[in-house]
Amino acid sequence: MPLTMVQPGEESTIIKVGGKSDTRRFLENLGFVTGGKVTVVSEINGNIIVNVKDSRVAIGKDMANKIFV
């Protein structure tokens, strides 16, 4: 399921990062890699704040839909 379906406070394992190669590279540089752990902190107006690799990152809903957990 896409990251947008995960409830706040729930830790998930990233199964796949989709999108074009530039998008995948951008997300991987932020720490969204296959097998990595990600925790949704909150969702505000469609933007999602997550903890990934000991960092807090905010991404848009369109980017979050490309991350499958």
N, C-alpha and C positions, 0 to 999 in steps of 0.2 A: 504494500500500500504506500502511497506517497506520504511524505513527511507532514503534509498539511492535515492528515487524518489523525495524527498522534495527539493525545491529550497532554496538556501541560503537566510537567512533573514526571512524565513517563520516559524511561530510558529505552532506546532502541538501537539495533545494530543496522548499519547501512548495508543493504544488499546490492544496490546498483545505483550509479549516477548516470542519468541519461542526458539527452540534449546533444547539440553540436559539439565538435571537438573543442572549440574555444570556450564554450560554456562549461564543459566537463573540466577543462584545465583550470578555469577560474575557481570552480567549486573545490577542486582538489587542493588548490593552493590555500584555500580557506580552512582545509582540514577535513572536508567531506570525502573520505576515501572508503572504498569497499572494505567491510569488516570493522570499520571504526564505530565507536559508540557516540551517540548523540542524544541529548536530553532537551526536550522542548521546555523553555522557561515560561514563555507567554506568547499570546497572539494579540496584536493591536492593529485594528483596521486592515487585516489581511497580511500584515507583515509579521514574521515569526522570529522570535528571539530564541536562540538555542545555545547550549553549551556543547562545544566540540573541541577536543584536545586541550582542555583546561583554558579555553577562551570562550568569551561570550560574543556571538555573532548575530547580527540582524540581517535577514534576507527577505526578499519579496515573495509573495505567494507563487508567482510564476517560476521562480528559481526553486522554491520548496517542492513544487509539483514534479520536478525533475529528479528529486532524491527519493529513492525507494528504500523502505525499511521493512 
